[in-house]
Amino acid sequence: MTKSKVEETRAAGCCGSSDPAGTACCPPQAAAQAAWLTRVAKALSDPIRLNMLDVMVQGRACCGLPEPAERGVPGKGDPTGICVCDFQDHFGLGQSKASYHLRVLREAGLVREEVRGKWTFYSVDAAAARRALDAFAELMRL
């Protein structure tokens, strides 16, 4: 938009209406929606967390991570997701730092966790990630 177009839009309200408050077309985000989008944005604002999500999406084969059976993980079948200990090894993080980053992602609703004995495995919640991306697109009017 040219500068004059931006100024015209501001003068006419957010969407060109004559409503100077902009409430006719630009209602404020609901408090719960705004809080959720803030948590998601915070979760995505750190390079380690972005890389953790990438590893989860690609799966353990991408990084040569050991199979859960090699670690003695209890239960039937392989768990979905990546173990906290794998993130520690892969990113060179201490247990508390890896757990912190995963907690931020979990609180944003972007990942699921599966507990197997003393092991916790994390995987991307694809439906939640899609909802977040759609909500940001709507907010940005894209």
Secondary structure, 3 states (H helix, E strand, C coil): CCHHHHHHHHHCCCCCCCCCCCCCCCCCCCHHHHHHHHHHHHHCCCHHHHHHHHHHHHCHHHHCCCCHHHHCCCCCCCCCCEEHHHHHHHHCCCHHHHHHHHHHHHHCCCEEEEEECCEEEEEECHHHHHHHHHHHHHHCCC
